[in-house]
Amino acid sequence: MLINNLMLLRALPAAYLGRITLYRLELYMIGYSMCLLDLKKKNGISEGISYFDFRNALDRYVQAYYGVEIDRIGWPKIITEKCNTDLEAFNKFFEIFDQFLATQNLE
């Protein structure tokens, strides 16, 4: 569900985030995932990947992509530091995200 939601967000990022930054994207993803987790608990649903499992996998992928090994810094900071603008970082995220999804079995 998170991945499908990100595909919708990708088409209209300003509608979901206001200002287009990876910081806001990550906060959106955390909020969406926490809400989904709460709904799953209330309805006894245990399927799907959690945001935190997803984030850990994405962190490792982005670190490998850029050849960095920084445990305490997540994908938003790594990508943002490698780009000149927030929009460039946002677009780079989805470029890396597409590659990441092609290597994962998340659904």
N, C-alpha and C positions, 0 to 999 in steps of 0.2 A: 504493500500500500504506500509506503514512504516513497519508493522509487517511482511509482505511478504519479504520485503527487508532485514529485520533483519535475517530471516531464511536463505537467501542466504549468507549473511555476516557470519553467524555462521559456515557455511561449509568451508569458506576460509577467515578467519579473517585477516591474514597478507596481502592478496591481496587488501583488502579494507582499512585497517588501517595502514599498515606498521608495527609499533610496537603495540603489542596487550595489550592495557590498557583500562580500563573503561573510563578514561578521553577522549581518542581518540574516543572511541565508542560513547560517549555522543556528542562530537563535530560533528562526522559524522551524528548522528541522527538529530541534530539541523540543520546542513547544508542541509541534504536531505529534511527535513520537510519545511525549508524556501523556497527551490527551488520548492517543490511541491505546497506550498501555492501560490507562485508567478504564477505558471502555471495554477492553479485552478482559480485564480483571472482573469488572461488574457483570459481564456476560459469559464468563467462564471460557473464553477463547484463548488458546495458547499457541496459535499458529503464527508464522511469519518471523522475520528477523527483527531484532530490537535495534533501535538507533545506535545503542552503545556497541553492539557487535558490528554493525555496519560502519560506525565511525572508526573503530579499531582497525578494521580491514582497510578502510579508505586511508587512514593515517599511514599505515604500512605501505600501501601502494604509492601514495604521493611521496613518501620519503624515498622509496626506491626509484620513482620516476625522476626525482631531482638529485638523487645520489647523496642524500643527507641522512644522518642518524641522530635525530633529536627526539628523545622520548617525551619531553614535557611540552612540546609545541605541536599543535595539531595542523591538519591540512589547511585551514583557512589562513593561518599566519604564514605557512611555508609558501603557498601560492601567491598571496598578497605581496610578500617580500620579493618575489621573483618577477613581479609585473610593475608597470609604471603607473597604471590607473586602476581604480576600482572596477571599471567596466572591462578592462583587459583581464583582470583577475577573475571576474565572474565568467567571462567567455572561456578562459583557460580552464577553470574548474570543470565546465561542462565538456570540454575537449578531453580532459583527463578522466572525467566521470564516465564518458562513453567507452573509453579504453578499459577502465576498471570493470565496468559491467560485463564487457566481453570476456573477461577472465574469471568471473565469479559465478557461482551457482547460488543466487540469493533468493530466488522466488519460490 
